[in-house]
Amino acid sequence: MKFYNDIFAVPIIEDNLNIDNKKIIKHIKSMQKKSKGTFYGNKGGWKTEELRSADPVFKPIIDHVTKAIIEYAKQCLFKPGEYSICTLHANVNGYKDHHETHLHPYCIISGVYFLKAPQNCGDLLFRNPSTNLEYDWHPSKMIGHNSYNSSVYHFVPEEGKLLLFPSWAAHLVRSNLNKKEERISLTFNIVHKHLFS
């Protein structure tokens, strides 16, 4: 018997960047000392006001993101156009800090880059878009979990890891349970301007 086609996939690009993050982390920590930041979407922790993607300190990351966006757009068959980062934030999360379930409206692609990711610093968790999955396909009915029957999917943060995902994908960040070290990341959103309709 032939296996059926996979449908309605959630496209996520994962890449590991060979970048020296120390200078970037130092820059972010310097900003943290000078600003209260914003707390939108945070439960604890510190988040910058919107950053400039043209800031030279972020250039190594932005260059990689730009290439990854082009690949992502090809895989998803987006129309040709201009892609630009519309928001960019740095996040510093200490012990028990986390982000509640959210998505990123009015954007086409979102992403995160982990600058510092100590052990047990909190997984990035995506929720299955199916609102009926847990009710109809309850875990009690399964002998195991895979991409077909799971209601959530975890990505373990790793220093240097870049993730791109659909802005409509609901996600959250678990609490940082590392009592000694912070989780530090850059998050961003991408908008798309068509070259033709």
Summary of the structure (lengths in Angstrom):
residues: 197
radius of gyration: 17.8
end to end distance: 42.1
largest distance: 63.4
contacts: 530
relative contact order: 0.27
helix: 20%
strand: 32%
